[in-house]
Amino acid sequence: MPSPPCVAITGASGSLGQALLRQWHRRGARLIALSCGPRQLELRDAAGQPIALRDVTWCVGQEPDLRELLQEVDVLVLNHGVNVYGERSAAATERSLEVNALSSWRLLEQFAAVVSERRAREGEQSARPRAEVWLNTSEAEIQPALSPLYEISKRLLGQLVSLRALDLAHDPAGPRLRIRRLVLGPFRSSLNPVGVMGADFVAGQILAQARLGLNLIIVTPNPLTYLLMPLATLGRWAYFGLLTRGAGAAAKP
Ligand SMILES: NC(=O)c1ccc[n+]([C@@H]2O[C@H](COP(=O)([O-])OP(=O)(O)OC[C@H]3O[C@@H](n4cnc5c(N)ncnc54)[C@H](OP(=O)(O)O)[C@@H]3O)[C@@H](O)[C@H]2O)c1
């Protein structure tokens, strides 16, 4: 019988982070809560029982420190994020880009490298499930979110994921990561106190769609997102695929 998957979630102490941890717990996963705050995360299930999880402190910029830990991870959920609303200072710009885009991109690359090493070590017959990365980009990837720096940083992350997925997910010689993109509409949290959905509802929908095998997971009341997001990802796949080449292709004569 396969062992339960090991799931690590960033932004674990936030609203969606906690809701995702509870959902994964219901499915029997081993949990790692990656949190920037020093506090101990205490979660309880519906019956009021404490949820067993490993609390790991990590902050943006400390991605290399997670390399060892990632060795045991099957599903990495990159969920941390920040909204600087109407700010546009250099500091706010740097913070938005670092937290919302660049740290997730660095963790994606690092996890892909770890998975490649693991595959080389354990071989194709490994009992482990295919490794997955879930990236929470938000519908701000393609829609206004009344917060320009939030939109810019989430769009950057979305585009980087589309570009790098050509090698990391689709190249047979690559790590063959399964990359799932979470495109979420407004839900209530400290990042968005006026969101119309609840984080528990959103987390339940995310896991239900993942179970259906979807890689593009959309949870929003906005019907336009269901139309525009698949078109945007398809367009990028074709555009990036035509105009760029992977590292393996560059090495060929
Ligand atoms: N709320 C919405 O309407 C909405 C809509 C679409 C997408 N999203 C996305 O959903 C994700 C979760 O957001 P949420 O709404 O649940 O907000 P939240 O409750 O504020 O959670 C975000 C978490 O990100 C982590 N974080 C923030 N700055 C960080 C830093 N410098 N380094 C590392 N971690 C940092 C913090 O968790 P730790 O202290 O545990 O690290 C924080 O609690 C975000 O990526 C957000 O952009 C939200």
The ligand as an SDF file (V2000), in Angstrom:
LIG
                    3D

 48 52  0  0  0  0  0  0  0  0999 V2000
   -7.7660   36.3910   -0.4690 N   0  0  0  0  0  0  0  0  0  0  0  0
   -8.0200   36.4960   -1.7620 C   0  0  0  0  0  0  0  0  0  0  0  0
   -9.0200   37.1040   -2.2000 O   0  0  0  0  0  0  0  0  0  0  0  0
   -7.1160   35.8400   -2.7530 C   0  0  0  0  0  0  0  0  0  0  0  0
   -7.5430   35.6770   -4.0770 C   0  0  0  0  0  0  0  0  0  0  0  0
   -6.7280   35.0290   -4.9910 C   0  0  0  0  0  0  0  0  0  0  0  0
   -5.5020   34.5540   -4.5800 C   0  0  0  0  0  0  0  0  0  0  0  0
   -5.1010   34.7540   -3.2950 N   0  0  0  0  0  0  0  0  0  0  0  0
   -3.7840   34.2300   -2.9340 C   0  0  0  0  0  0  0  0  0  0  0  0
   -3.9500   33.2130   -1.9640 O   0  0  0  0  0  0  0  0  0  0  0  0
   -2.7520   33.0910   -1.1890 C   0  0  0  0  0  0  0  0  0  0  0  0
   -3.1180   33.0240    0.2810 C   0  0  0  0  0  0  0  0  0  0  0  0
   -3.6320   34.2680    0.6660 O   0  0  0  0  0  0  0  0  0  0  0  0
   -4.7120   34.4820    1.8260 P   0  0  0  0  0  0  0  0  0  0  0  0
   -5.8240   35.2230    1.2040 O   0  0  0  0  0  0  0  0  0  0  0  0
   -4.9490   33.2220    2.5600 O   0  0  0  0  0  0  0  0  0  0  0  0
   -3.9630   35.5890    2.6880 O   0  0  0  0  0  0  0  0  0  0  0  0
   -3.2960   35.5580    4.1430 P   0  0  0  0  0  0  0  0  0  0  0  0
   -4.2660   34.9950    5.1310 O   0  0  0  0  0  0  0  0  0  0  0  0
   -2.7750   36.9390    4.3540 O   0  0  0  0  0  0  0  0  0  0  0  0
   -2.1050   34.5290    3.9320 O   0  0  0  0  0  0  0  0  0  0  0  0
   -0.9470   34.8740    3.2080 C   0  0  0  0  0  0  0  0  0  0  0  0
    0.2420   34.2910    3.9320 C   0  0  0  0  0  0  0  0  0  0  0  0
    1.4100   34.4660    3.1480 O   0  0  0  0  0  0  0  0  0  0  0  0
    2.5230   34.4080    4.0210 C   0  0  0  0  0  0  0  0  0  0  0  0
    3.4910   35.4760    3.7720 N   0  0  0  0  0  0  0  0  0  0  0  0
    3.2540   36.8050    3.6570 C   0  0  0  0  0  0  0  0  0  0  0  0
    4.4200   37.4620    3.5250 N   0  0  0  0  0  0  0  0  0  0  0  0
    5.4020   36.5210    3.5470 C   0  0  0  0  0  0  0  0  0  0  0  0
    6.8150   36.5610    3.4530 C   0  0  0  0  0  0  0  0  0  0  0  0
    7.4720   37.7250    3.3190 N   0  0  0  0  0  0  0  0  0  0  0  0
    7.5170   35.3950    3.5010 N   0  0  0  0  0  0  0  0  0  0  0  0
    6.8710   34.2070    3.6090 C   0  0  0  0  0  0  0  0  0  0  0  0
    5.5210   34.1120    3.7380 N   0  0  0  0  0  0  0  0  0  0  0  0
    4.8180   35.2520    3.6960 C   0  0  0  0  0  0  0  0  0  0  0  0
    1.9840   34.5750    5.4630 C   0  0  0  0  0  0  0  0  0  0  0  0
    1.9190   33.2770    6.0590 O   0  0  0  0  0  0  0  0  0  0  0  0
    3.0540   32.7200    7.0390 P   0  0  0  0  0  0  0  0  0  0  0  0
    3.1740   33.7070    8.1630 O   0  0  0  0  0  0  0  0  0  0  0  0
    2.5320   31.4030    7.4440 O   0  0  0  0  0  0  0  0  0  0  0  0
    4.3100   32.6360    6.2290 O   0  0  0  0  0  0  0  0  0  0  0  0
    0.5510   34.9980    5.2520 C   0  0  0  0  0  0  0  0  0  0  0  0
   -0.2720   34.5810    6.2960 O   0  0  0  0  0  0  0  0  0  0  0  0
   -1.8840   34.3000   -1.5790 C   0  0  0  0  0  0  0  0  0  0  0  0
   -0.9040   33.8890   -2.5220 O   0  0  0  0  0  0  0  0  0  0  0  0
   -2.8740   35.2230   -2.2640 C   0  0  0  0  0  0  0  0  0  0  0  0
   -2.2400   36.0660   -3.1990 O   0  0  0  0  0  0  0  0  0  0  0  0
   -5.8680   35.3590   -2.3870 C   0  0  0  0  0  0  0  0  0  0  0  0
  1  2  1  0
  2  3  2  0
  2  4  1  0
  4  5  1  0
  4 48  2  0
  5  6  2  0
  6  7  1  0
  7  8  2  0
  8  9  1  0
  8 48  1  0
  9 10  1  0
  9 46  1  0
 10 11  1  0
 11 12  1  0
 11 44  1  0
 12 13  1  0
 13 14  1  0
 14 15  2  0
 14 16  1  0
 14 17  1  0
 17 18  1  0
 18 19  2  0
 18 20  1  0
 18 21  1  0
 21 22  1  0
 22 23  1  0
 23 24  1  0
 23 42  1  0
 24 25  1  0
 25 26  1  0
 25 36  1  0
 26 27  1  0
 26 35  1  0
 27 28  2  0
 28 29  1  0
 29 30  1  0
 29 35  2  0
 30 31  1  0
 30 32  2  0
 32 33  1  0
 33 34  2  0
 34 35  1  0
 36 37  1  0
 36 42  1  0
 37 38  1  0
 38 39  2  0
 38 40  1  0
 38 41  1  0
 42 43  1  0
 44 45  1  0
 44 46  1  0
 46 47  1  0
M  CHG  2   8   1  16  -1
M  END
$$$$
